[in-house]
């Protein structure tokens, strides 16, 4: 009999592990050396990523954080003295967790603008930030899905509108699409449709799609050539990378299955909303993220109380904690999580889990 307490980890969809099929693909991968551009699995993955996003080329990188950094450095003038401005939402992952590296390595000044509940920049603040950047090199970064806005999936028209305004100011438009696959499935459109308005796009393989590592940076052939050189300078070039690229190829085949994660997230949201004093955020278009707060508890305390019931979450702002659903979660987990939230209203905190900046 198994006496281990049940532990349900909802901290991130990066918590997925390779299953047997993915491990088999990794073990059987034909490899070369990506530093020399002759790894067949990497070449196949990059070609598929370029086609998926509708861009001229793609580059395989270890993480979405590095992909975003390389994208900004590739779009900015080489000299830090140029004082490139990066305009993005103040609650985006880039603004919260990546701006220090962009300033340190590229001399890029981040301008964070207020966002509405759906994750879009507040129009007046966005326009003001663009106006203030006149005469300076300018990059605008958009995010889809919107991580801190309960994973809301933006539609293509919204991205086109924001990108069109940015281009009037001569901006390079980057799309942080770490969960763009989720957005495409939620919106029932292609990834290419959602990426079309951007000059460059980051597309993560290691979140809901379940690869153990890796992200694609997609853009024009010239842009990717610059990015490849920057990846080398930052130490991001891998050698027999086909072992992990093979996992990425398997992950891409699983894109339609993200709909199952979204359905489970909706069921989880409905269950949590049934708990007295629970406030569950309702995004315009839900994906795989659910956030909740309990009246009278701050986020750290709610996190601790849920952990005492075997449910791991991440604390956010304004008293909310985040659940991220992925393919290893099952419908049977929902009633347990609902009971844990109900118990958290009165339970004593007994387990402390460290906060994380992980996506």
Secondary structure in CASP SS format (residue, H / E / C, confidence):
PFRMAT SS
TARGET T0000
AUTHOR 0000-0000-0000
METHOD secondary structure of the structure
MODEL  1
X C 1.00
X C 1.00
X C 1.00
X C 1.00
X C 1.00
X C 1.00
X C 1.00
X E 1.00
X E 1.00
X C 1.00
X C 1.00
X C 1.00
X H 1.00
X H 1.00
X H 1.00
X C 1.00
X C 1.00
X C 1.00
X C 1.00
X H 1.00
X H 1.00
X H 1.00
X H 1.00
X H 1.00
X H 1.00
X H 1.00
X H 1.00
X H 1.00
X C 1.00
X C 1.00
X C 1.00
X C 1.00
X C 1.00
X H 1.00
X H 1.00
X H 1.00
X C 1.00
X C 1.00
X C 1.00
X H 1.00
X H 1.00
X H 1.00
X H 1.00
X H 1.00
X H 1.00
X H 1.00
X H 1.00
X H 1.00
X H 1.00
X H 1.00
X H 1.00
X H 1.00
X H 1.00
X C 1.00
X C 1.00
X C 1.00
X E 1.00
X E 1.00
X E 1.00
X E 1.00
X E 1.00
X C 1.00
X C 1.00
X H 1.00
X H 1.00
X H 1.00
X H 1.00
X H 1.00
X H 1.00
X H 1.00
X H 1.00
X H 1.00
X H 1.00
X H 1.00
X H 1.00
X C 1.00
X C 1.00
X C 1.00
X C 1.00
X H 1.00
X H 1.00
X H 1.00
X C 1.00
X C 1.00
X E 1.00
X E 1.00
X E 1.00
X E 1.00
X E 1.00
X C 1.00
X C 1.00
X C 1.00
X H 1.00
X H 1.00
X H 1.00
X H 1.00
X H 1.00
X H 1.00
X H 1.00
X H 1.00
X H 1.00
X H 1.00
X H 1.00
X H 1.00
X H 1.00
X H 1.00
X C 1.00
X C 1.00
X E 1.00
X E 1.00
X E 1.00
X E 1.00
X E 1.00
X C 1.00
X E 1.00
X C 1.00
X C 1.00
X C 1.00
X C 1.00
X C 1.00
X E 1.00
X C 1.00
X H 1.00
X H 1.00
X H 1.00
X H 1.00
X H 1.00
X H 1.00
X H 1.00
X H 1.00
X H 1.00
X H 1.00
X C 1.00
X C 1.00
X C 1.00
X C 1.00
X C 1.00
X E 1.00
X E 1.00
X E 1.00
X E 1.00
X E 1.00
X E 1.00
X C 1.00
X C 1.00
X E 1.00
X C 1.00
X C 1.00
X C 1.00
X C 1.00
X C 1.00
X E 1.00
X C 1.00
X C 1.00
X C 1.00
X H 1.00
X H 1.00
X H 1.00
X H 1.00
X H 1.00
X H 1.00
X H 1.00
X H 1.00
X H 1.00
X H 1.00
X H 1.00
X H 1.00
X C 1.00
X C 1.00
X C 1.00
X C 1.00
X E 1.00
X E 1.00
X E 1.00
X E 1.00
X E 1.00
X E 1.00
X C 1.00
X C 1.00
X H 1.00
X H 1.00
X H 1.00
X H 1.00
X H 1.00
X H 1.00
X H 1.00
X H 1.00
X C 1.00
X C 1.00
X C 1.00
X H 1.00
X H 1.00
X H 1.00
X H 1.00
X H 1.00
X C 1.00
X C 1.00
X C 1.00
X C 1.00
X E 1.00
X E 1.00
X E 1.00
X E 1.00
X E 1.00
X C 1.00
X C 1.00
X C 1.00
X C 1.00
X C 1.00
X C 1.00
X C 1.00
X C 1.00
X C 1.00
X C 1.00
X E 1.00
X E 1.00
X E 1.00
X E 1.00
X E 1.00
X C 1.00
X H 1.00
X H 1.00
X H 1.00
X H 1.00
X H 1.00
X H 1.00
X H 1.00
X H 1.00
X H 1.00
X H 1.00
X H 1.00
X H 1.00
X H 1.00
X C 1.00
X C 1.00
X C 1.00
X C 1.00
X C 1.00
X C 1.00
X C 1.00
X C 1.00
X H 1.00
X H 1.00
X H 1.00
X H 1.00
X H 1.00
X H 1.00
X H 1.00
X H 1.00
X H 1.00
X H 1.00
X H 1.00
X H 1.00
X C 1.00
X H 1.00
X H 1.00
X H 1.00
X H 1.00
X H 1.00
X H 1.00
X H 1.00
X H 1.00
X H 1.00
X H 1.00
X H 1.00
X H 1.00
X H 1.00
X H 1.00
X H 1.00
X H 1.00
X H 1.00
X H 1.00
X H 1.00
X C 1.00
X C 1.00
X C 1.00
X C 1.00
X E 1.00
X E 1.00
X E 1.00
X C 1.00
X C 1.00
X C 1.00
X C 1.00
X C 1.00
X C 1.00
X C 1.00
X C 1.00
X E 1.00
X E 1.00
X E 1.00
X E 1.00
X E 1.00
X E 1.00
X C 1.00
X C 1.00
X C 1.00
X C 1.00
X H 1.00
X H 1.00
X H 1.00
X H 1.00
X H 1.00
X H 1.00
X H 1.00
X H 1.00
X H 1.00
X H 1.00
X C 1.00
X C 1.00
X E 1.00
X E 1.00
X C 1.00
X E 1.00
X E 1.00
X C 1.00
X C 1.00
X C 1.00
X C 1.00
X C 1.00
X E 1.00
X E 1.00
X E 1.00
X E 1.00
X C 1.00
X C 1.00
X C 1.00
X C 1.00
X C 1.00
X C 1.00
X C 1.00
X C 1.00
X H 1.00
X H 1.00
X H 1.00
X H 1.00
X H 1.00
X H 1.00
X H 1.00
X H 1.00
X H 1.00
X H 1.00
X H 1.00
X H 1.00
X C 1.00
X C 1.00
X C 1.00
X C 1.00
X C 1.00
X C 1.00
X C 1.00
X C 1.00
X C 1.00
X C 1.00
X C 1.00
X C 1.00
X C 1.00
X C 1.00
X C 1.00
END
